[in-house]
């Protein structure tokens, strides 16, 4: 099947997760996706906390990837470091922060077309 690489970025504004969180990426219909890079940067002048969730569409469940991680000012970190997250159609990567709009999230990976 055909596959393609993608990169998505989002500046967070949400301060709560679940359905209130910011959607960073949604796996398209008829595709699977491997998220191989998930980077978070803090543009604030002080340490702030962020959280990342994975929404599993088949069970309508929000799973915590990282929860309330404190990141120092003007820093970034690779959340996955040496792993990946596999997504099915409709699954999402969600982000939120403790306050204001200081965090930026970038995800990259590969989508593979899987017709039914």
N, C-alpha and C positions, 0 to 999 in steps of 0.2 A: 504494500500500500504506500501511497505518497505521504511524505512527511515534510514539515517545514519548521523552521526555527522562528521564535518570536521573542520579543522583549516588550514589557509593559511597565509603566511607571505611574505612581500616584502619590500626591501629597495628601497626607491624612488630615481629616477634619473631625472625624467621629471620636467621641470620648467614651463610647460603650460598644460592646461587641454584639455578636449575633446578628439579627436582622437590622440593627442600628449601625453596624460597622461599615467601613468603607470597603467596597469591592475593588480589589486590586486586579484580579484576573478571574475570568469565567471560562471554563473549558467548553468549546463550542459543541453543538449537536454533531453526532456522527464522528466524533474524535476522541482520542485519549491524549493525555498530555503528561509529560514528565517535566516537573519544575526542577531544574538543576542549579539555579542560582536565585537566591532570595537575599537581597541586601537591604539593610535599614540604615538610614543616616539621620542624625539629630542636628538640625540647624539652629537649635536654641543656644543661648549663652550660659545655660546651666544644665545639669543632668535632668533627664526626663524619663518616664517609663512608657513602654509600648507593649502591645500584645499582637500576636498573629494567630488566626484561626483558619482551619480548613473546613469548609461546608461540604458535607457529603449529601448530594441531592437525592440519592436513592433512599436514604433513611431520614432526610431532613434534619440531620444532626450537625451541630457545630462542635468540632474537635479542637482542642488547644494545641497549637504548635509550640508557642512560647507565651508565657503569661507574666505581665507586669515586669518586664526586663528593664532595668535602669541602664541608660546609656549616657555617658558623659557628654558634655557640650562639644559641638563641632566634631563629632566622631561618627564612624560607621562600623557595621559589623556584618559578616556573612552568616546568616542564620543557619543555613544548611551545612556549611563547611565541607563535608565530604559525603553527603547523602543526597537524596532527592525525594520529591513527593509525587506520587502517581495519581492523576485525576481522571475521572470518567465524565461523560457529557453532563453539563449542568453543575458540576462541582466548582467551588470557588475558593480563592484565597482572600481572606478578610483581614483588615488591619484596623487598629484603633490605638489611641494614646490617652494619657491622663489629662492633658489640657492643651489648648491652642493648636496651631497648625505648624508644628516644627519638624515632624517626621516625614521622611520621603522613603518610599519603598519601590524597589526595582526587582522585577522577576523576569527570568529568562528560562527558556526551555524548548522543548520540541513537541509539536502536535502531530499526531498521525491520524489520517483519515481512515475511518472504519465504517463503511456503508453496511447497512443491515441486510 
